[in-house]
Amino acid sequence: MSEELLCVWDLGTPCSGEVEIRPFFNKEAGVPVCDAHVEQHRCILFLFHNGYDIEKVVDATPEWRKKQMLTLVLAGISPEGSEE
């Protein structure tokens, strides 16, 4: 019997979705992270790569980050390549 994986990513929000071992840190480490936190991580990276202050982005709510990301996407900036 295999043990259930627990998400280790703490972004101050509840976990949701499937927890999988995912490659992080230049694919050098596998980290158990849920779908919701992976999506939030991508949003944080996207905003950071587009000039947002990382401290402000991390301290912001997921809703604020999502709105900022949507604003950039609607302006024609693609979120592709923001994964890590």
N, CA, C and O atoms as a MOPAC input file, in Angstrom:
PM7 MOZYME 1SCF
protein

 N      0.83600 1    -1.18200 1     0.00000 1
 C      0.00000 1     0.00000 1     0.00000 1
 C      0.88200 1     1.24600 1     0.00000 1
 O      1.78100 1     1.36500 1     0.83200 1
 N      0.64100 1     2.15500 1    -0.90200 1
 C      1.45600 1     3.36200 1    -0.97200 1
 C      0.85300 1     4.46800 1    -0.11600 1
 O     -0.36400 1     4.55400 1     0.05200 1
 N      1.73400 1     5.31500 1     0.42300 1
 C      1.27800 1     6.43100 1     1.23900 1
 C      0.77300 1     7.56000 1     0.35500 1
 O      1.25900 1     7.76400 1    -0.75700 1
 N     -0.21000 1     8.28900 1     0.86800 1
 C     -0.73600 1     9.44800 1     0.15500 1
 C      0.27000 1    10.58700 1     0.25800 1
 O      0.80400 1    10.86400 1     1.33200 1
 N      0.52100 1    11.24100 1    -0.87100 1
 C      1.44200 1    12.37900 1    -0.87600 1
 C      0.75900 1    13.60300 1    -0.28400 1
 O     -0.43100 1    13.82700 1    -0.50500 1
 N      1.51300 1    14.38700 1     0.46500 1
 C      1.01700 1    15.63200 1     1.02700 1
 C      1.76100 1    16.80000 1     0.39700 1
 O      2.98300 1    16.76100 1     0.25600 1
 N      1.03600 1    17.82100 1     0.02600 1
 C      1.61900 1    19.01500 1    -0.57500 1
 C      2.48200 1    19.73300 1     0.46200 1
 O      2.04600 1    19.95000 1     1.59200 1
 N      3.69200 1    20.09700 1     0.08100 1
 C      4.59600 1    20.78900 1     0.99700 1
 C      4.69500 1    22.28200 1     0.70200 1
 O      5.37500 1    23.01600 1     1.41900 1
 N      4.02100 1    22.72700 1    -0.34700 1
 C      4.10100 1    24.12600 1    -0.75400 1
 C      3.14100 1    24.92800 1     0.10500 1
 O      1.93700 1    24.67200 1     0.08900 1
 N      3.65500 1    25.89600 1     0.85600 1
 C      2.79500 1    26.69500 1     1.72000 1
 C      2.70100 1    28.10700 1     1.16700 1
 O      3.60300 1    28.92200 1     1.36100 1
 N      1.60900 1    28.38700 1     0.48000 1
 C      1.37600 1    29.71900 1    -0.06100 1
 C      0.26100 1    30.41900 1     0.70400 1
 O     -0.27500 1    31.42800 1     0.24800 1
 N     -0.08400 1    29.87800 1     1.86900 1
 C     -1.12400 1    30.49000 1     2.68100 1
 C     -2.53400 1    30.21500 1     2.20000 1
 O     -3.48800 1    30.83700 1     2.66900 1
 N     -2.66900 1    29.30200 1     1.28000 1
 C     -3.97200 1    28.94100 1     0.74600 1
 C     -4.15300 1    27.42800 1     0.83900 1
 O     -3.16800 1    26.69000 1     0.88000 1
 N     -5.40100 1    26.95800 1     0.87200 1
 C     -5.63500 1    25.52000 1     0.98200 1
 C     -5.16400 1    24.76800 1    -0.26900 1
 O     -5.13200 1    25.31200 1    -1.37300 1
 N     -4.81000 1    23.53400 1    -0.06100 1
 C     -4.44300 1    22.66200 1    -1.17600 1
 C     -5.71400 1    22.21700 1    -1.88900 1
 O     -6.77800 1    22.09500 1    -1.28300 1
 N     -5.57800 1    21.97800 1    -3.18600 1
 C     -6.66500 1    21.35800 1    -3.93100 1
 C     -6.08300 1    20.69200 1    -5.16100 1
 O     -5.00600 1    21.04600 1    -5.64000 1
 N     -6.81600 1    19.73100 1    -5.65100 1
 C     -6.36200 1    18.98800 1    -6.81700 1
 C     -5.42100 1    17.86500 1    -6.41700 1
 O     -5.22600 1    17.56600 1    -5.23900 1
 N     -4.85600 1    17.26600 1    -7.42900 1
 C     -3.97100 1    16.12000 1    -7.22600 1
 C     -2.59800 1    16.57400 1    -6.74100 1
 O     -2.07400 1    17.59200 1    -7.19300 1
 N     -2.02600 1    15.81600 1    -5.82300 1
 C     -0.65900 1    16.05800 1    -5.35600 1
 C      0.25500 1    15.10100 1    -6.10100 1
 O      0.05600 1    13.88700 1    -6.07100 1
 N      1.25600 1    15.65400 1    -6.77000 1
 C      2.22600 1    14.85600 1    -7.52400 1
 C      3.63600 1    15.31400 1    -7.19100 1
 O      3.85000 1    16.44400 1    -6.75100 1
 N      4.58700 1    14.42800 1    -7.40600 1
 C      5.99600 1    14.81700 1    -7.30900 1
 C      6.29800 1    15.58800 1    -8.58600 1
 O      6.17100 1    15.05600 1    -9.68900 1
 N      6.70100 1    16.85000 1    -8.42600 1
 C      6.93900 1    17.71800 1    -9.57900 1
 C      8.36400 1    18.24200 1    -9.53800 1
 O      8.90100 1    18.50200 1    -8.46100 1
 N      8.98400 1    18.40000 1   -10.71100 1
 C     10.36600 1    18.88600 1   -10.73600 1
 C     10.44800 1    20.38700 1   -10.45700 1
 O      9.73800 1    21.17900 1   -11.07800 1
 N     11.30500 1    20.76800 1    -9.53200 1
 C     11.57000 1    22.16100 1    -9.20900 1
 C     13.07400 1    22.35400 1    -9.09600 1
 O     13.84600 1    21.39700 1    -9.15500 1
 N     13.46900 1    23.59700 1    -8.93300 1
 C     14.87500 1    23.95100 1    -8.73300 1
 C     15.73900 1    23.41600 1    -9.87100 1
 O     16.64600 1    22.60600 1    -9.68100 1
 N     15.40600 1    23.91900 1   -11.07700 1
 C     16.09900 1    23.49800 1   -12.30300 1
 C     16.01600 1    21.98600 1   -12.51200 1
 O     16.94600 1    21.36200 1   -13.02200 1
 N     14.89100 1    21.42000 1   -12.11000 1
 C     14.58300 1    19.99800 1   -12.26200 1
 C     15.55300 1    19.10100 1   -11.49500 1
 O     15.74100 1    17.93500 1   -11.84200 1
 N     16.17200 1    19.66000 1   -10.44100 1
 C     17.10700 1    18.88200 1    -9.63400 1
 C     16.43600 1    18.19900 1    -8.44900 1
 O     17.02400 1    17.30800 1    -7.83700 1
 N     15.21300 1    18.60700 1    -8.12000 1
 C     14.53000 1    18.01300 1    -6.97800 1
 C     13.06000 1    17.80000 1    -7.30800 1
 O     12.42700 1    18.63000 1    -7.96000 1
 N     12.53500 1    16.68000 1    -6.84900 1
 C     11.11500 1    16.40900 1    -6.98700 1
 C     10.41600 1    16.80100 1    -5.69600 1
 O     10.81900 1    16.38000 1    -4.61100 1
 N      9.36600 1    17.60900 1    -5.81400 1
 C      8.66400 1    18.14200 1    -4.65500 1
 C      7.18100 1    17.79100 1    -4.77100 1
 O      6.57700 1    18.02600 1    -5.81700 1
 N      6.58000 1    17.22800 1    -3.70500 1
 C      5.14400 1    16.95500 1    -3.76200 1
 C      4.34600 1    18.25900 1    -3.62800 1
 O      4.38800 1    18.92500 1    -2.59400 1
 N      3.62300 1    18.60200 1    -4.68900 1
 C      2.87300 1    19.86000 1    -4.73000 1
 C      1.51000 1    19.58700 1    -5.37400 1
 O      1.40000 1    18.81100 1    -6.32300 1
 N      0.46500 1    20.25000 1    -4.83200 1
 C     -0.88300 1    20.08500 1    -5.37900 1
 C     -1.07600 1    20.96700 1    -6.61700 1
 O     -0.29800 1    21.88800 1    -6.86600 1
 N     -2.11300 1    20.67200 1    -7.37400 1
 C     -2.41400 1    21.41500 1    -8.59700 1
 C     -2.61200 1    22.90800 1    -8.34100 1
 O     -2.12400 1    23.73900 1    -9.10700 1
 N     -3.32700 1    23.25100 1    -7.26500 1
 C     -3.61000 1    24.66200 1    -6.97500 1
 C     -2.33700 1    25.44600 1    -6.70900 1
 O     -2.20100 1    26.57700 1    -7.17400 1
 N     -1.40600 1    24.86400 1    -5.97100 1
 C     -0.17200 1    25.57800 1    -5.65400 1
 C      0.77600 1    25.66100 1    -6.84800 1
 O      1.55400 1    26.60800 1    -6.95800 1
 N      0.71400 1    24.67900 1    -7.73600 1
 C      1.50200 1    24.76400 1    -8.97500 1
 C      1.00200 1    25.94200 1    -9.80300 1
 O      1.79800 1    26.71100 1   -10.34200 1
 N     -0.31600 1    26.08000 1    -9.90200 1
 C     -0.89500 1    27.18800 1   -10.66100 1
 C     -0.50900 1    28.53300 1   -10.03800 1
 O     -0.17700 1    29.47600 1   -10.75600 1
 N     -0.55100 1    28.62200 1    -8.71300 1
 C     -0.16100 1    29.86500 1    -8.05000 1
 C      1.32000 1    30.16100 1    -8.26300 1
 O      1.70200 1    31.31700 1    -8.44900 1
 N      2.15200 1    29.13000 1    -8.23800 1
 C      3.58700 1    29.29100 1    -8.46700 1
 C      3.84000 1    29.83800 1    -9.87800 1
 O      4.65900 1    30.73900 1   -10.05900 1
 N      3.14300 1    29.29700 1   -10.85900 1
 C      3.29400 1    29.78000 1   -12.24400 1
 C      2.89400 1    31.24100 1   -12.36300 1
 O      3.53800 1    32.01800 1   -13.06900 1
 N      1.82800 1    31.60500 1   -11.66900 1
 C      1.36200 1    32.99000 1   -11.69000 1
 C      2.41600 1    33.91000 1   -11.06800 1
 O      2.70600 1    34.97600 1   -11.61100 1
 N      2.98500 1    33.50800 1    -9.94200 1
 C      4.03300 1    34.29200 1    -9.28100 1
 C      5.22800 1    34.47700 1   -10.21500 1
 O      5.73500 1    35.58900 1   -10.36000 1
 N      5.67600 1    33.40000 1   -10.84500 1
 C      6.81100 1    33.49100 1   -11.76900 1
 C      6.49600 1    34.38900 1   -12.95900 1
 O      7.33800 1    35.18200 1   -13.38100 1
 N      5.29200 1    34.26700 1   -13.49900 1
 C      4.88800 1    35.08600 1   -14.63900 1
 C      4.95200 1    36.56600 1   -14.28700 1
 O      5.49100 1    37.36600 1   -15.05200 1
 N      4.40600 1    36.92900 1   -13.14300 1
 C      4.41600 1    38.33200 1   -12.73500 1
 C      5.84300 1    38.81200 1   -12.46700 1
 O      6.21100 1    39.91700 1   -12.86600 1
 N      6.63500 1    37.99900 1   -11.80500 1
 C      8.03200 1    38.35800 1   -11.53300 1
 C      8.80500 1    38.56000 1   -12.83800 1
 O      9.55600 1    39.52600 1   -12.97200 1
 N      8.62500 1    37.66200 1   -13.78600 1
 C      9.33300 1    37.76600 1   -15.07100 1
 C      8.86400 1    38.96000 1   -15.89500 1
 O      9.50800 1    39.33800 1   -16.87300 1
 N      7.75000 1    39.54700 1   -15.50000 1
 C      7.23200 1    40.72100 1   -16.20300 1
 C      7.38500 1    41.99700 1   -15.38300 1
 O      6.62500 1    42.95000 1   -15.55500 1
 N      8.37100 1    42.00800 1   -14.49100 1
 C      8.76700 1    43.22800 1   -13.81000 1
 C      8.12300 1    43.53200 1   -12.47700 1
 O      8.40100 1    44.57800 1   -11.89000 1
 N      7.27600 1    42.65800 1   -11.98200 1
 C      6.65200 1    42.89400 1   -10.68000 1
 C      7.65500 1    42.60100 1    -9.56200 1
 O      8.47800 1    41.69400 1    -9.68100 1
 N      7.58000 1    43.36200 1    -8.49400 1
 C      8.42000 1    43.15100 1    -7.32100 1
 C      8.03100 1    41.83100 1    -6.65700 1
 O      6.86800 1    41.62500 1    -6.31000 1
 N      9.00200 1    40.94600 1    -6.48500 1
 C      8.70800 1    39.59900 1    -5.98200 1
 C      8.09900 1    39.63000 1    -4.58400 1
 O      7.20700 1    38.83300 1    -4.29100 1
 N      8.55100 1    40.51800 1    -3.72700 1
 C      7.98600 1    40.58500 1    -2.37100 1
 C      6.51500 1    40.99500 1    -2.41300 1
 O      5.68900 1    40.44000 1    -1.68900 1
 N      6.19700 1    41.96300 1    -3.25900 1
 C      4.80500 1    42.39700 1    -3.38400 1
 C      3.94300 1    41.25800 1    -3.92600 1
 O      2.82800 1    41.03800 1    -3.45300 1
 N      4.45700 1    40.54600 1    -4.90500 1
 C      3.70700 1    39.45000 1    -5.52200 1
 C      3.45500 1    38.32600 1    -4.51800 1
 O      2.33900 1    37.81600 1    -4.42600 1
 N      4.47200 1    37.94300 1    -3.77500 1
 C      4.32800 1    36.84900 1    -2.81500 1
 C      3.39800 1    37.24700 1    -1.67300 1
 O      2.63700 1    36.41700 1    -1.17600 1
 N      3.45600 1    38.50700 1    -1.25500 1
 C      2.58800 1    38.97500 1    -0.16700 1
 C      1.13900 1    39.19900 1    -0.59600 1
 O      0.25000 1    39.27800 1     0.25200 1
 N      0.89600 1    39.30100 1    -1.88400 1
 C     -0.45000 1    39.56900 1    -2.39900 1
 C     -1.32600 1    38.32100 1    -2.30100 1
 O     -0.83700 1    37.20500 1    -2.12500 1
 N     -2.62900 1    38.54300 1    -2.42000 1
 C     -3.56600 1    37.41900 1    -2.41600 1
 C     -3.52500 1    36.71000 1    -3.77200 1
 O     -3.13800 1    37.30900 1    -4.77500 1
 N     -3.92000 1    35.44400 1    -3.80100 1
 C     -3.99300 1    34.74000 1    -5.07900 1
 C     -4.93800 1    35.43500 1    -6.06400 1
 O     -4.69600 1    35.42700 1    -7.27100 1
 N     -6.00100 1    36.02700 1    -5.55100 1
 C     -6.94800 1    36.73200 1    -6.42000 1
 C     -6.28500 1    37.93200 1    -7.09400 1
 O     -6.47500 1    38.15700 1    -8.28900 1
 N     -5.50700 1    38.70300 1    -6.32900 1
 C     -4.80000 1    39.86500 1    -6.88400 1
 C     -3.82100 1    39.41500 1    -7.95900 1
 O     -3.76500 1    39.99600 1    -9.04300 1
 N     -3.04200 1    38.36300 1    -7.64900 1
 C     -2.05900 1    37.86200 1    -8.62300 1
 C     -2.76100 1    37.41600 1    -9.90000 1
 O     -2.28900 1    37.69700 1   -11.00200 1
 N     -3.88400 1    36.72300 1    -9.75500 1
 C     -4.62000 1    36.23300 1   -10.92400 1
 C     -5.12600 1    37.40500 1   -11.77100 1
 O     -5.06200 1    37.35800 1   -13.00000 1
 N     -5.63000 1    38.45800 1   -11.11300 1
 C     -6.10000 1    39.64000 1   -11.85200 1
 C     -4.95200 1    40.31500 1   -12.59200 1
 O     -5.11200 1    40.73600 1   -13.73800 1
 N     -3.79500 1    40.42000 1   -11.94100 1
 C     -2.64800 1    41.04100 1   -12.59600 1
 C     -2.19200 1    40.22100 1   -13.79200 1
 O     -1.85600 1    40.77000 1   -14.84200 1
 N     -2.18100 1    38.90700 1   -13.62600 1
 C     -1.79400 1    38.02500 1   -14.71900 1
 C     -2.77400 1    38.15000 1   -15.88200 1
 O     -2.36400 1    38.23000 1   -17.03900 1
 N     -4.06300 1    38.16600 1   -15.57300 1
 C     -5.08200 1    38.30500 1   -16.61700 1
 C     -4.91800 1    39.62700 1   -17.36200 1
 O     -5.07200 1    39.67800 1   -18.58200 1
 N     -4.60800 1    40.68800 1   -16.63600 1
 C     -4.38700 1    41.98900 1   -17.26500 1
 C     -3.24700 1    41.91300 1   -18.27500 1
 O     -3.36300 1    42.42600 1   -19.38800 1
 N     -2.14600 1    41.27100 1   -17.88600 1
 C     -1.00500 1    41.13100 1   -18.80100 1
 C     -1.35400 1    40.25300 1   -20.00100 1
 O     -0.97300 1    40.56000 1   -21.13000 1
 N     -2.07000 1    39.17400 1   -19.75700 1
 C     -2.46600 1    38.27400 1   -20.85200 1
 C     -3.37000 1    39.01700 1   -21.82800 1
 O     -3.21000 1    38.88900 1   -23.04200 1
 N     -4.32300 1    39.79600 1   -21.30500 1
 C     -5.21300 1    40.56100 1   -22.17800 1
 C     -4.46100 1    41.63500 1   -22.96100 1
 O     -4.90800 1    42.06800 1   -24.02300 1
 N     -3.31700 1    42.05800 1   -22.42700 1
 C     -2.47400 1    43.03100 1   -23.12500 1
 C     -1.58100 1    42.35400 1   -24.17000 1
 O     -0.81900 1    43.01900 1   -24.87200 1
 N     -1.68500 1    41.02200 1   -24.26300 1
 C     -0.94600 1    40.31200 1   -25.30100 1
 C      0.33800 1    39.64200 1   -24.84100 1
 O      1.10700 1    39.15000 1   -25.66700 1
 N      0.58000 1    39.61300 1   -23.54300 1
 C      1.79200 1    38.96700 1   -23.02800 1
 C      1.45300 1    37.52100 1   -22.70200 1
 O      0.53400 1    37.25900 1   -21.92500 1
 N      2.17400 1    36.59600 1   -23.27700 1
 C      1.88300 1    35.17900 1   -23.11500 1
 C      2.47900 1    34.63600 1   -21.81900 1
 O      3.62700 1    34.93700 1   -21.48900 1
 N      1.70200 1    33.83200 1   -21.07800 1
 C      2.24300 1    33.20900 1   -19.86700 1
 C      3.12400 1    31.99500 1   -20.14800 1
 O      3.71600 1    31.43700 1   -19.22500 1
 N      3.21500 1    31.58600 1   -21.39500 1
 C      4.05200 1    30.43100 1   -21.74100 1
 C      5.50200 1    30.73600 1   -21.39700 1
 O      5.97200 1    31.85900 1   -21.57700 1
 N      6.20900 1    29.71500 1   -20.89500 1
 C      7.60800 1    29.89400 1   -20.53800 1
 C      7.80800 1    30.41000 1   -19.13500 1
 O      8.94200 1    30.67300 1   -18.73400 1
 N      6.72600 1    30.56500 1   -18.36600 1
 C      6.83600 1    31.06600 1   -17.00300 1
 C      6.90100 1    29.93400 1   -15.99900 1
 O      6.87100 1    30.16600 1   -14.79000 1
 N      6.99100 1    28.72000 1   -16.49100 1
 C      6.85900 1    27.60500 1   -15.58400 1
 C      7.99500 1    27.46900 1   -14.58900 1
 O      7.68700 1    27.30400 1   -13.40900 1
 N      9.17800 1    27.51600 1   -14.90700 1
 C     10.30600 1    27.49600 1   -14.00800 1
 C     11.54000 1    27.15000 1   -14.75000 1
 O     12.61700 1    27.08100 1   -14.15800 1

